[in-house]
Amino acid sequence: MSDANLPAGRGAGPLRDLRRLAFFTLRRVLALFVTILVGVYLTIIIANMGGKVDELRELQIRSTISEAVRADPSYQQMDSEERNALIQEQVQMEIERRNLDEPFIWRSFDYLAQAIQLDLGRAEEMHSDAGSRDVYDIIVERLPATLLLFGTANLLVFFVSVYAALYLSRHYGSRLDRLVIGLAPSSAAPGWFYGIFLILIFAFIIPILPAGGMVDIPPPENDWAYARSVLSHMVLPVIAMFISSIFISIYSWRTFFLIHSSEDYVEMARAKGLPANLIQSRYILRPTLAPIITNFLLMLIGLWSGAIILEQVFNWPGLGTLLFQAIGYRDTPVIIGGVVIFAYLLAVTVFMLDFLYAILDPRVRIEGGQ
């Protein structure tokens, strides 16, 4: 039975909404999937330098096997031709094992298919602290450190900036408001820039905090002592990221709240004599939840932004340090694995945002809604 034959008010509306939602969801999933495909494939091409890295890898294989064969006493009795033939045979076997004998364009599609399925393979040069060569194990081992450091800093910046912006929107033009406006350009400098000065001051001139690392060496055996050690090592990098972001965040949200505080419904609430705190929570903060949640989720997904340099400055054993090492080793599977994880997290976040907008803001509807 078609929608036209359904009695009015008895299923036609819900069925139509369900079809519209299914179509919207499918289209968004396909669009995000194509975005992931393009991003990951470009990463594969760049990480391999269009196949040049594989050529360097073949030379490295030949050099390693040649040195191993010539250094082995059991092969010393062979003449040069037999030894060279043996070297060539072992080199060819290793090249075939790594599929380096295939054209790079075909291998790039194989890499793409494996990456999309989260089959990240094995690292070529690197390994986890536990000795595993699986890229998944290497990334999972480093991920908690990055989430702990950057998650703490970004959550702190987000909540402090929102509440400080609400306060400044009630005290527009005050000394504190002018001070925040004056300090906003300081956010142009990245966190690692402030980190260098913080290390110089609080780790060397006034040595009260550790200069780097995640925990004391050797690590404390007691759980509470271990936690205190981690917290003390987090202080300087968290402060560095906080300083680099807080003033521009407060300034942005303060301007955003000032714009919404001049709406007619807010003026009407003030005319009724409602308390200022109630006006801010019900008439300013609640209608702006959608962009606030958007900013919050995108801030969480942007944890890796600047991670490579900042983690190097503070010797923090997270994903940034891992990617820096992988680039140095030209370990393509590890580089691609990090990008794939980030791409999936970003896609899931964007997908969630589409539905959060509809939930948080009644004015937003699935395309085609009334």
PAKOLZA-941055 format. One line per 2 residues: number of its first residue (from 1); their letters; for each residue x, y, z of N, C-alpha, C. Coordinates in steps of 0.05 Angstrom, whole numbers. Example, Ala and Ser with C-alpha at 12.3 -4.5 7.8 and 13.67 -1.06 7.14 Angstrom:
<drenkols>
1> as> 264:-114:156:246:-90:156:264:-66:156 | 257:-45:142:273:-21:143:258:1:157 .
</drenkols>
This chain:
<drenkols>
1> ms> 17:-24:0:0:0:0:18:25:0 | 12:44:-18:28:68:-19:20:88:2 .
3> da> 37:108:6:31:129:25:5:143:19 | -2:145:-8:-27:159:-15:-52:145:-6 .
5> nl> -50:118:-4:-74:102:4:-77:99:34 | -56:108:49:-59:107:78:-78:128:88 .
7> pa> -95:122:108:-112:142:120:-96:165:132 | -106:189:130:-92:212:141:-87:208:171 .
9> gr> -63:213:179:-56:212:208:-52:184:218 | -52:163:200:-48:136:210:-25:122:195 .
11> ga> -2:132:199:22:119:189:35:132:165 | 21:149:150:33:162:127:56:180:135 .
13> gp> 52:196:156:73:214:165:97:200:176 | 94:181:195:118:167:206:133:151:185 .
15> lr> 118:139:166:131:123:145:147:141:127 | 136:164:121:150:183:104:175:194:118 .
17> dl> 172:199:144:195:209:159:217:188:161 | 209:162:164:228:141:166:243:138:140 .
19> rr> 229:139:117:243:137:91:262:161:87 | 253:184:96:270:208:92:295:205:110 .
21> la> 292:195:134:315:191:152:334:170:141 | 323:148:130:340:127:119:356:138:95 .
23> ff> 343:153:78:356:164:55:378:184:63 | 372:201:82:391:220:92:415:206:105 .
25> tl> 410:185:121:432:170:134:449:157:113 | 437:144:93:452:130:73:470:150:57 .
27> rr> 458:172:50:473:192:35:497:203:51 | 493:208:77:514:219:93:536:198:97 .
29> vl> 528:173:101:548:152:105:565:149:80 | 552:149:56:567:147:31:586:170:27 .
31> al> 576:194:33:593:218:29:617:217:48 | 613:209:73:635:207:92:654:185:84 .
33> fv> 643:163:74:660:141:65:678:149:42 | 667:163:23:683:173:0:705:192:10 .
35> ti> 698:209:29:718:227:41:741:212:53 | 734:191:69:755:175:81:772:161:60 .
37> lv> 760:151:39:775:138:17:795:157:5 | 786:181:-1:804:200:-14:826:208:5 .
39> gv> 820:214:30:840:222:49:861:201:54 | 852:176:58:871:154:63:888:149:39 .
41> yl> 876:149:15:891:143:-9:913:164:-14 | 906:190:-10:926:211:-13:948:207:7 .
43> ti> 941:198:31:962:193:51:981:171:42 | 969:150:30:985:127:20:1005:137:-1 .
45> ii> 995:154:-20:1012:164:-41:1034:181:-30 | 1027:199:-11:1047:218:0:1067:202:17 .
47> an> 1057:184:34:1075:169:52:1095:152:36 | 1087:143:13:1105:127:-4:1120:144:-24 .
49> mg> 1114:170:-24:1127:188:-44:1123:178:-72 | 1099:169:-78:1093:159:-105:1107:134:-113 .
51> gk> 1116:119:-93:1131:94:-98:1161:96:-94 | 1171:120:-89:1200:123:-85:1209:110:-59 .
53> vd> 1192:110:-39:1200:97:-13:1204:67:-17 | 1187:55:-34:1190:27:-39:1216:20:-54 .
55> el> 1224:39:-71:1250:35:-85:1273:36:-65 | 1271:55:-46:1291:56:-25:1290:31:-8 .
57> re> 1266:21:-4:1264:-3:13:1277:-27:-1 | 1274:-29:-27:1287:-51:-42:1318:-49:-39 .
59> lq> 1329:-25:-41:1357:-21:-37:1366:-29:-9 | 1349:-22:11:1356:-29:38:1355:-60:42 .
61> ir> 1336:-73:30:1334:-102:32:1359:-115:20 | 1367:-106:-4:1391:-117:-17:1416:-112:0 .
63> st> 1418:-88:11:1442:-82:28:1443:-99:53 | 1420:-103:66:1419:-118:91:1425:-148:86 .
65> is> 1414:-159:65:1418:-187:59:1447:-191:50 | 1458:-173:34:1486:-176:25:1505:-176:49 .
67> ea> 1501:-158:68:1518:-157:91:1516:-182:108 | 1491:-192:111:1486:-216:127:1500:-240:114 .
69> vr> 1498:-243:88:1509:-266:74:1540:-265:75 | 1552:-242:70:1581:-239:70:1593:-242:97 .
71> ad> 1577:-236:118:1587:-239:146:1583:-267:157 | 1568:-284:143:1562:-311:153:1586:-329:145 .
73> ps> 1599:-342:165:1622:-359:159:1615:-383:141 | 1590:-392:142:1583:-416:127:1583:-410:97 .
75> yq> 1582:-384:89:1582:-378:61:1609:-368:51 | 1629:-369:68:1656:-359:60:1669:-376:39 .
77> qm> 1662:-402:39:1675:-421:20:1664:-418:-8 | 1641:-405:-11:1629:-402:-38:1646:-382:-55 .
79> ds> 1645:-387:-81:1658:-367:-98:1638:-343:-101 | 1648:-322:-113:1632:-297:-114:1606:-301:-130 .
81> ee> 1607:-317:-152:1583:-320:-168:1561:-335:-152 | 1569:-356:-138:1549:-371:-122:1538:-353:-100 .
83> rn> 1555:-338:-87:1546:-320:-66:1528:-298:-76 | 1534:-287:-99:1517:-267:-111:1490:-279:-119 .
85> al> 1490:-303:-129:1465:-316:-136:1448:-322:-112 | 1461:-329:-90:1446:-334:-65:1434:-308:-54 .
87> iq> 1450:-287:-55:1440:-260:-47:1416:-252:-63 | 1419:-255:-90:1397:-248:-108:1372:-264:-102 .
89> eq> 1375:-290:-96:1352:-307:-90:1338:-298:-65 | 1353:-292:-44:1341:-283:-19:1329:-256:-22 .
91> vq> 1341:-238:-37:1330:-212:-42:1303:-214:-56 | 1302:-231:-76:1277:-235:-92:1255:-246:-74 .
93> me> 1262:-265:-57:1242:-277:-39:1231:-256:-20 | 1249:-239:-9:1239:-218:9:1222:-197:-6 .
95> ie> 1230:-190:-30:1214:-171:-46:1187:-182:-52 | 1185:-208:-59:1159:-220:-64:1143:-222:-39 .
97> rr> 1156:-227:-16:1141:-229:9:1127:-203:16 | 1141:-181:9:1130:-154:15:1114:-143:-9 .
99> nl> 1110:-159:-30:1095:-151:-54:1108:-127:-67 | 1133:-124:-64:1147:-101:-77:1152:-106:-106 .
101> de> 1147:-131:-116:1151:-136:-144:1127:-128:-161 | 1105:-119:-148:1082:-110:-163:1084:-80:-168 .
103> pf> 1071:-70:-189:1071:-41:-194:1059:-26:-170 | 1069:-2:-164:1060:12:-140:1031:20:-142 .
105> iw> 1021:25:-165:993:33:-168:974:11:-158 | 981:-14:-163:964:-36:-154:968:-40:-124 .
107> rs> 993:-38:-115:997:-41:-86:984:-19:-70 | 982:5:-82:969:27:-67:939:21:-63 .
109> fd> 926:8:-82:898:0:-78:896:-23:-58 | 916:-41:-57:915:-61:-37:918:-49:-9 .
111> yl> 937:-30:-7:940:-16:19:914:-2:27 | 901:10:8:876:25:13:854:5:23 .
113> aq> 851:-17:10:831:-37:18:836:-47:46 | 861:-53:52:868:-63:79:864:-41:100 .
115> ai> 871:-16:94:868:6:113:838:11:119 | 821:11:99:793:16:103:780:-6:121 .
117> ql> 790:-30:119:781:-52:135:794:-53:163 | 811:-33:168:826:-31:194:845:-54:197 .
119> dl> 853:-66:174:874:-86:174:900:-71:170 | 911:-61:192:934:-42:190:960:-56:185 .
121> gr> 961:-82:187:985:-97:180:1006:-95:201 | 1031:-100:193:1054:-100:211:1073:-78:204 .
123> ae> 1085:-67:225:1104:-45:220:1130:-57:208 | 1143:-40:193:1167:-50:179:1192:-46:196 .
125> em> 1193:-25:212:1216:-19:228:1211:-17:258 | 1186:-9:265:1180:-3:293:1166:-26:307 .
127> hs> 1165:-24:333:1151:-44:349:1141:-31:375 | 1122:-44:387:1112:-34:413:1131:-40:435 .
129> da> 1126:-28:458:1144:-34:481:1142:-63:489 | 1120:-76:483:1117:-104:489:1130:-122:468 .
131> gs> 1140:-110:447:1154:-125:426:1136:-132:402 | 1111:-124:401:1093:-130:379:1100:-113:355 .
133> rd> 1098:-125:331:1102:-110:306:1076:-102:293 | 1054:-110:304:1027:-103:293:1023:-73:297 .
135> vy> 1015:-60:275:1010:-31:276:987:-25:296 | 967:-42:297:945:-38:316:955:-37:345 .
137> di> 972:-56:352:983:-56:379:1000:-32:385 | 1015:-23:365:1033:0:369:1016:25:374 .
139> iv> 995:29:358:978:52:361:963:52:387 | 951:28:394:936:26:418:953:31:443 .
141> er> 978:24:441:997:28:464:1002:58:468 | 1003:74:447:1009:102:449:984:120:452 .
143> lp> 961:110:443:937:126:443:929:137:470 | 929:121:492:920:131:518:937:155:527 .
145> at> 963:156:522:979:178:531:971:204:517 | 965:203:491:956:227:477:929:236:486 .
147> ll> 910:216:489:883:223:498:884:236:526 | 901:225:543:903:236:571:912:265:570 .
149> lf> 934:270:556:946:297:556:929:317:541 | 922:311:516:907:331:500:878:332:508 .
151> gt> 867:309:517:839:310:527:836:327:551 | 855:325:570:854:341:594:856:371:588 .
153> an> 876:377:571:880:405:564:856:417:549 | 845:403:529:823:413:514:797:415:530 .
155> ll> 792:396:547:768:398:564:771:421:583 | 794:425:594:799:448:612:794:474:597 .
157> vf> 806:477:573:802:501:557:773:506:550 | 759:484:543:731:487:534:713:497:557 .
159> fv> 714:484:579:695:491:601:702:518:613 | 728:523:617:736:549:628:729:572:609 .
161> sv> 733:568:583:727:589:564:696:594:562 | 680:574:563:651:578:562:641:593:586 .
163> ya> 649:585:610:639:599:634:651:627:636 | 676:630:629:688:657:629:675:675:609 .
165> al> 668:664:585:655:680:565:627:689:574 | 612:671:588:586:678:599:589:701:619 .
167> yl> 609:699:635:614:720:655:620:747:642 | 638:746:621:646:771:608:623:783:592 .
169> sr> 605:766:582:582:776:567:563:792:585 | 564:787:611:549:803:631:564:828:640 .
171> hy> 590:828:635:607:850:644:622:862:620 | 607:867:599:618:878:574:632:905:580 .
173> gs> 657:908:571:671:933:574:686:936:600 | 685:916:617:699:917:643:729:914:638 .
175> rl> 745:918:660:774:916:657:782:887:649 | 769:868:661:775:840:654:768:834:625 .
177> dr> 746:846:615:738:842:588:759:854:569 | 768:878:575:789:890:559:815:875:560 .
179> lv> 821:863:583:846:848:586:845:823:569 | 822:809:568:820:786:551:823:793:522 .
181> ig> 810:815:514:813:824:486:842:830:479 | 856:843:498:884:849:493:902:825:491 .
183> la> 895:804:506:911:780:507:904:759:485 | 881:764:471:872:745:451:893:740:429 .
185> ps> 909:760:420:929:754:399:951:735:409 | 954:731:435:975:713:445:970:684:437 .
187> sa> 945:678:429:938:651:420:949:645:392 | 961:665:379:974:659:353:998:641:356 .
189> ap> 1010:641:380:1033:623:384:1023:595:392 | 1035:574:381:1026:547:388:1035:539:417 .
191> gw> 1024:517:426:1029:508:453:1059:501:458 | 1072:489:438:1100:482:442:1118:506:446 .
193> fy> 1110:529:434:1125:554:438:1126:562:467 | 1102:562:480:1101:569:508:1114:546:525 .
195> gi> 1113:522:515:1124:499:529:1154:503:533 | 1168:513:513:1197:516:515:1204:535:538 .
197> fl> 1189:557:540:1195:577:562:1187:565:589 | 1165:550:590:1157:538:615:1178:518:625 .
199> il> 1189:502:607:1210:483:614:1234:498:625 | 1241:519:611:1265:535:619:1261:546:647 .
201> if> 1237:556:653:1233:570:679:1228:549:701 | 1210:531:697:1201:514:719:1215:487:721 .
203> af> 1233:481:702:1248:456:703:1278:461:707 | 1287:486:700:1316:491:702:1322:515:721 .
205> ii> 1309:538:715:1314:561:732:1302:557:760 | 1277:549:761:1264:542:787:1255:513:784 .
207> pi> 1273:494:790:1267:465:785:1247:453:804 | 1222:458:798:1200:447:815:1183:427:800 .
209> lp> 1186:425:773:1171:407:757:1189:392:737 | 1181:368:729:1198:353:710:1197:366:682 .
211> ag> 1220:364:668:1222:377:642:1207:361:620 | 1204:335:623:1191:320:602:1187:291:611 .
213> gm> 1177:275:592:1169:248:598:1141:246:610 | 1132:222:614:1105:217:625:1105:208:654 .
215> vd> 1128:196:663:1129:186:690:1159:185:698 | 1164:185:724:1191:183:733:1204:157:724 .
217> ip> 1231:158:723:1246:134:715:1265:127:739 | 1263:103:750:1243:82:744:1215:89:754 .
219> pp> 1194:79:741:1167:85:749:1161:75:777 | 1146:91:793:1138:82:820:1121:57:818 .
221> en> 1125:39:838:1110:14:838:1082:19:851 | 1080:38:870:1055:44:882:1036:58:863 .
223> dw> 1010:51:862:991:63:843:988:92:848 | 986:101:873:982:129:879:1007:145:872 .
225> ay> 1030:134:878:1055:148:871:1058:150:841 | 1049:129:826:1051:130:797:1032:151:786 .
227> ar> 1008:153:797:989:174:788:999:202:794 | 1011:206:818:1023:232:824:1046:239:805 .
229> sv> 1061:219:798:1083:224:779:1073:232:752 | 1052:218:742:1040:226:716:1029:254:717 .
231> ls> 1015:260:739:1003:287:741:1024:309:741 | 1046:304:755:1067:324:756:1080:328:729 .
233> hm> 1082:307:713:1093:309:686:1073:323:667 | 1047:322:674:1027:334:656:1024:364:660 .
235> vl> 1034:374:683:1028:402:689:1039:421:668 | 1064:420:661:1075:439:642:1063:437:614 .
237> pv> 1060:413:602:1047:412:575:1018:421:576 | 1003:415:597:975:424:598:974:455:601 .
239> ia> 991:466:617:992:495:620:1000:508:593 | 1018:496:579:1027:508:553:1004:508:533 .
241> mf> 989:486:531:966:485:513:944:503:523 | 940:506:549:919:523:560:925:552:553 .
243> is> 950:561:557:957:589:551:953:595:522 | 960:576:505:959:581:476:931:583:465 .
245> si> 911:573:480:884:572:469:863:587:485 | 867:592:510:846:601:528:836:629:520 .
247> fi> 853:648:514:845:676:510:829:679:485 | 837:666:463:822:669:438:795:654:441 .
249> si> 795:632:456:770:617:460:750:634:476 | 760:647:498:742:664:514:732:687:497 .
251> ys> 750:699:481:741:722:465:721:714:444 | 724:691:431:705:681:411:678:676:423 .
253> wr> 677:661:446:652:654:458:639:679:470 | 655:696:481:644:721:493:629:738:471 .
255> tf> 642:740:447:629:754:425:603:739:416 | 605:713:416:582:697:408:558:701:427 .
257> fl> 564:700:453:543:704:473:532:733:473 | 549:752:467:539:780:465:519:783:443 .
259> ih> 525:770:420:506:772:397:479:760:404 | 479:737:418:454:724:425:440:739:448 .
261> ss> 455:752:465:442:766:487:426:791:478 | 430:799:453:415:822:443:390:814:427 .
263> ed> 383:788:427:359:779:414:334:789:428 | 312:790:413:288:801:424:277:785:448 .
265> yv> 279:759:446:268:742:468:284:746:494 | 310:752:491:327:757:515:319:784:527 .
267> em> 315:804:510:307:830:520:279:828:533 | 262:812:523:236:808:535:239:795:563 .
269> ar> 257:776:565:262:763:591:273:783:611 | 291:801:602:301:821:620:279:840:629 .
271> ak> 261:847:610:239:865:616:220:853:637 | 218:826:637:201:813:657:213:812:684 .
273> gl> 239:819:686:253:819:711:264:793:720 | 269:775:701:280:749:707:309:752:716 .
275> pa> 318:735:735:346:736:744:366:733:722 | 389:746:725:409:745:703:419:716:699 .
277> nl> 423:701:720:432:673:717:412:656:702 | 386:660:707:365:646:693:364:653:664 .
279> iq> 368:678:658:368:688:630:391:675:615 | 414:674:628:438:663:614:435:633:609 .
281> sr> 424:619:629:422:589:626:400:581:607 | 377:595:608:353:587:593:351:601:566 .
283> yi> 358:626:565:353:641:540:378:647:524 | 402:643:535:426:647:520:441:621:515 .
285> lr> 446:606:537:462:582:536:447:560:522 | 422:555:528:407:533:517:403:536:487 .
287> pt> 396:559:476:393:561:447:419:558:432 | 442:562:445:468:560:432:481:533:437 .
289> la> 466:514:448:478:488:454:489:474:429 | 475:477:406:484:463:381:512:472:373 .
291> pi> 518:498:370:546:505:363:566:499:385 | 557:500:411:575:494:433:583:464:432 .
293> it> 563:447:427:569:418:425:587:413:401 | 581:427:379:598:424:355:627:431:361 .
295> nf> 631:454:374:658:462:381:671:442:399 | 656:432:418:666:412:437:676:387:423 .
297> ll> 659:376:406:666:351:392:689:354:373 | 689:377:358:711:382:340:737:387:355 .
299> ml> 735:398:379:758:402:396:770:375:404 | 752:356:411:761:330:419:774:315:396 .
301> ig> 762:318:372:773:304:349:799:317:340 | 804:341:348:828:355:340:851:352:360 .
303> lw> 850:330:376:870:326:396:898:323:384 | 900:314:360:926:309:348:938:334:336 .
305> sg> 922:355:335:933:380:323:957:390:339 | 979:391:327:1003:401:340:1016:380:358 .
307> ai> 1006:355:358:1016:335:377:1045:328:371 | 1053:328:346:1080:319:339:1101:337:352 .
309> il> 1098:363:348:1118:381:359:1117:383:389 | 1092:386:400:1090:389:429:1099:364:443 .
311> eq> 1092:340:434:1101:316:447:1131:313:445 | 1143:323:423:1172:322:421:1185:341:441 .
313> vf> 1174:364:444:1185:384:463:1184:373:492 | 1162:360:499:1160:349:527:1167:319:528 .
315> nw> 1177:308:507:1184:279:507:1161:262:517 | 1137:268:507:1113:254:516:1109:230:498 .
317> pg> 1106:206:509:1105:182:492:1077:176:480 | 1067:194:464:1041:191:452:1042:187:422 .
319> lg> 1019:191:409:1017:187:381:1034:207:365 | 1036:231:375:1053:251:361:1082:241:359 .
321> tl> 1092:232:381:1120:221:381:1121:197:363 | 1101:180:364:1100:156:347:1101:163:317 .
323> lf> 1085:183:309:1085:191:281:1111:203:273 | 1123:219:291:1149:231:285:1170:209:280 .
325> qa> 1170:189:297:1189:167:294:1183:151:269 | 1157:147:263:1149:132:239:1158:147:213 .
327> ig> 1156:173:213:1165:189:190:1195:186:187 | 1210:187:210:1239:184:209:1247:157:199 .
329> yr> 1233:136:206:1239:109:197:1227:102:170 | 1211:121:159:1195:116:135:1178:91:137 .
331> dt> 1167:87:161:1150:64:167:1122:70:158 | 1117:64:132:1091:72:120:1067:60:134 .
333> pv> 1067:34:141:1042:23:155:1035:38:180 | 1054:47:196:1048:62:220:1037:89:214 .
335> ii> 1048:103:194:1038:129:186:1009:127:176 | 1004:108:158:978:104:148:958:96:170 .
337> gg> 967:79:188:949:70:210:940:94:227 | 958:112:233:951:136:249:930:153:234 .
339> vv> 934:157:208:916:173:192:889:160:190 | 888:133:187:863:118:184:846:121:210 .
341> if> 859:118:233:845:120:258:833:148:261 | 849:169:254:839:196:256:816:201:236 .
343> ay> 818:190:212:797:194:192:770:182:201 | 771:158:213:747:146:223:735:161:246 .
345> ll> 752:171:264:742:186:286:728:212:277 | 741:225:257:729:250:246:703:244:232 .
347> av> 701:222:217:677:216:203:654:210:222 | 660:194:243:639:188:263:630:214:277 .
349> tv> 648:232:283:641:257:296:623:274:279 | 630:277:253:613:292:235:586:280:232 .
351> fm> 585:253:230:559:239:228:542:244:253 | 554:243:276:539:248:301:528:277:302 .
353> ld> 544:296:292:536:324:293:511:329:277 | 507:315:255:483:319:239:458:313:255 .
355> fl> 459:292:272:436:285:288:434:302:313 | 457:310:324:456:326:348:443:353:342 .
357> ya> 448:364:318:436:389:311:405:387:312 | 395:365:301:366:361:300:354:358:328 .
359> il> 370:345:346:360:340:373:361:366:389 | 383:381:387:388:404:404:373:429:394 .
361> dp> 369:431:368:356:454:356:331:446:341 | 307:452:352:282:444:339:279:456:311 .
363> rv> 294:477:305:291:489:278:304:473:257 | 322:455:265:337:439:245:321:413:240 .
365> ri> 317:406:215:302:382:208:317:367:186 | 312:341:184:323:326:162:313:338:136 .
367> eg> 330:338:116:323:351:90:296:341:80 | 279:360:73:252:353:63:231:355:84 .
369> gq> 240:359:110:220:362:132:207:388:131 | 185:390:145:170:415:146:174:429:173 .
</drenkols>
